[in-house]
Amino acid sequence: MDLSQIFKQIPAMTPEEVRGFLKDRNPGDYNLIDVRQPAEYEQGHLPGARLVPVTELSSRIGEIDPGKPTILY
């Protein structure tokens, strides 16, 4: 078994692609997750982004709707 069978590749988007994605959808149609630290989030974040620090992501994964596209930044 090789690593490609264990780990699923996650597609990456450019900032321009993310802007286009967000522009064409309603905020309730996707999950926008800011994985930075609280102080960074407080300094500024994308409108509608929810703070879930990367260190807490595995324990809070249940808060993310799996039926919606998810953007992490």
C-alpha positions as CSV (number, residue, x, y, z in Angstrom):
1,M,0.0,0.0,0.0
2,D,1.4,3.4,-0.9
3,L,0.6,6.8,0.5
4,S,-1.8,7.7,-2.2
5,Q,-4.1,5.0,-0.9
6,I,-3.9,6.3,2.6
7,F,-4.2,10.0,2.1
8,K,-6.8,11.7,-0.1
9,Q,-5.5,14.6,-2.1
10,I,-7.2,17.9,-1.3
11,P,-7.7,20.3,-4.2
12,A,-6.2,23.7,-3.7
13,M,-7.7,27.0,-5.0
14,T,-6.0,30.2,-5.9
15,P,-7.3,33.4,-4.2
16,E,-9.0,34.3,-7.4
17,E,-10.8,31.0,-7.6
18,V,-12.0,31.4,-4.0
19,R,-13.3,34.9,-4.7
20,G,-15.2,33.6,-7.7
21,F,-16.6,30.7,-5.6
22,L,-17.7,32.9,-2.8
23,K,-19.2,35.6,-5.1
24,D,-21.4,33.0,-6.9
25,R,-22.9,31.4,-3.8
26,N,-24.9,32.3,-0.7
27,P,-23.0,32.1,2.6
28,G,-25.2,29.3,3.8
29,D,-24.2,27.1,0.9
30,Y,-20.6,26.5,2.0
31,N,-18.4,26.2,5.1
32,L,-15.7,28.9,5.3
33,I,-13.2,28.0,8.1
34,D,-10.4,30.2,9.3
35,V,-7.8,27.8,10.8
36,R,-5.5,30.6,12.2
37,Q,-5.1,31.5,15.8
38,P,-7.7,33.7,17.6
39,A,-5.5,36.8,17.7
40,E,-4.9,36.5,13.9
41,Y,-8.7,36.0,13.3
42,E,-9.4,39.1,15.4
43,Q,-7.0,41.2,13.3
44,G,-9.1,40.4,10.3
45,H,-10.9,37.6,8.5
46,L,-13.1,36.9,5.5
47,P,-16.8,37.9,6.1
48,G,-18.7,34.8,7.2
49,A,-15.6,32.8,8.2
50,R,-15.8,30.7,11.4
51,L,-12.7,30.4,13.6
52,V,-11.6,26.8,14.1
53,P,-7.9,26.9,14.9
54,V,-5.9,24.2,13.1
55,T,-4.9,22.7,16.5
56,E,-8.6,22.2,17.3
57,L,-9.8,21.0,13.9
58,S,-9.8,17.3,14.6
59,S,-11.8,17.7,17.8
60,R,-14.3,20.1,16.2
61,I,-14.8,18.5,12.9
62,G,-18.4,17.6,13.9
63,E,-19.2,21.4,13.7
64,I,-18.6,21.4,9.9
65,D,-21.5,20.4,7.7
66,P,-20.1,17.6,5.5
67,G,-22.8,18.2,2.9
68,K,-21.4,21.5,2.0
69,P,-18.2,22.5,0.2
70,T,-15.6,23.6,2.7
71,I,-12.9,26.1,2.3
72,L,-10.1,26.2,4.9
73,Y,-7.7,29.1,5.1
